[in-house]
Amino acid sequence: MAKQLARPVKCDEKHLRSLDVIREMGIVNMWGGAEPLRQVYPELSEAQAAEILIYWMETFSDRHS
């Protein structure tokens, strides 16, 4: 059984949806997705945006099955 990834404290659905839109637009390789996320949500630190991006990547298939 796979370990459940803990959702970052600062991670809201709006952040996950924004990353979905960034992916759909194809404006950046998603490994660099933290920077455009910070442009939309400047209150996020670099570390917070990176944590949200990792969570988004790790849970993408669960949310988009």
N, C-alpha and C positions, 0 to 999 in steps of 0.2 A: 504494500500500500504506500502510495506517494505521500510525502510530508506536505501538509497544507501550508502554503506560503502566507505569512502574516501580512495583512494589508498595512502599508505605512500610515502613520497617524495623520499626516497631512493629505492623504489621498482621498479625493472625492470623486463621485461619478463624473463630474464635469471635467476633471483632469483626464480620466480614461477616455471620455468621448472626444476630447480635444486631440488626444494622441491618435484616436481612430481617424479623425479628419485629416490630421497631418499625414498619416499613412496613405489614406485614400487620395490625397492631393499629389503625393509623390514628390513633395518639395525637398525632402531630405532622406538620406539613408536613416532608418530608424535607430541605428546605433547612436546617431547624433540627435535624437529626438528630444533630449532634455533641454537643449537651448531654445528651440521654438516654443516649447512648453513654458519656459521661463519668460519668453517674450509676451506670451498671452497672460501669464500669471506672475508678474514680477515680484510678488510677495514670497514666492518660493525661493529658497536658497539653492545653490548648485547641488548640494547633497540631497536635498528633498526632491528636486526634480529628477535626479538620477535614481533615487529609490522608487519613485513613482513609475519611471520608465521601466525599470527592472521588473517591478510588479506587473505592469501592463504586458510586458513581453512574456513573462512566465504564466500569466493567466489568460492570454489572448485566446487560445483554443477553447478554454472553458467558457468564455464569454461569447464566443462566436461559433458555436457548434452547429 
